[in-house]
Amino acid sequence: MCDGVFYRRTVCKTLLCVGAAMSVNAVALQAPAQQGITKPGDTPKWEAVSIKPCGRAASAGPRGRGAGPGTARIPIASPGRLNLTCTTVSRLIAQAYLSLPDGRRNVQITMDGGPAWINSDQYEINAVADGTPSQEIMRSTMLQAILEDRFGLKSHRETREVPVYALTVLKGGIKLQALPEGSCDPRDSSKPPRPLRGTPDGLTEVLEPGQKPTCASVFVTAKGAGDPSTTLYAKASNFTELAGALRIVLDRPVINRTGITGMFDFRMQFAANPNAAGPAPNSPGAPAPPATVADPAGPSIFTAIQDQLGLKLEATKGPGEFLVIDSVQRPTEN
């Protein structure tokens, strides 16, 4: 299981690989499928918890399994032991409260509030559990206990009416072919992520004999400054998972209103130019489009999703889920 990379809009991208493949910088992400984990009453307990602040030098490079130039930090996992290296409190909160049961980040929920230091101060956590609970439990419900007991975290969830994009189908129908049932392997977060390799068409998993692609795998690839186009893949995914993938590259939640079931392979390429990535023109809440757009490398995401997938993003109002930080303190001494 990977820890996340936290961005300014409180969107957490679960990082499997950041590398160069044929001069393409690639980020592999996970799209959400359902609501986050709740805290049960029978959560295993910790025997010992050590929390140490990290200096800037400690956070300069990746640590753990697979660390090296151009790769993400993946902490070493041991049975009954939690090792989190130089992580901000905002990332810890996202991991503990905004994770799906399989460890993926639910990007449709926005974190709100909290002091500025939770995005800058980093801490190393080493904890020993009573027994051998899974990494999923230690990084979710048991990590909640650490945040509440040692960081004094108090939070609540709320729903607000906010600007959203509604994902709908164009009159001509979708330009996609449904996948046969059983076309992918369910995600197993107890195992390390499968390796990835670059192809002329983007990223793909390296599969062993008998393996199928992992269900709901999302990849976003961006080329260099000379070709600022972006490609989004959502492989073996349903439309709700596609909406979550789109939330990663858009400025507001995306709600699936297609009414279509089943799994598909989605692929779309669009301009990374920020002038081409605002709300759809002539839609509620949309600002006036810029007078000129500086030679974008392809269509805007709104045009691309229509022409390439037969879908539409409509700016409207809808429910937005928030995790609100009421109070949090720097951790108590060991």
Protein Blocks (a to p, Z undefined) as FASTA:
>chain_A
ZZddddfkopacddfbdcdeehiacddddddfbdcddddfklccdfbdcdddddfklmmp
cedehiaehiacdddddehiacdehiafklmmmmmmmccfkopacfkbcceedifklmmb
ccddddddehjddfklmmmmmmmmmmmmmnopacdddddddddddddddfkopabdcdde
hiaccddfkbccddddddfkbcaddddehiacdehiacdddddfklmcccdddehiafkl
mmmmmmmmmcbdcddfkopgcjddddddddfbfklmcccehiehiacddfbdchiabddf
klmmmmmnopacddddddddddddfbdcddddZZ
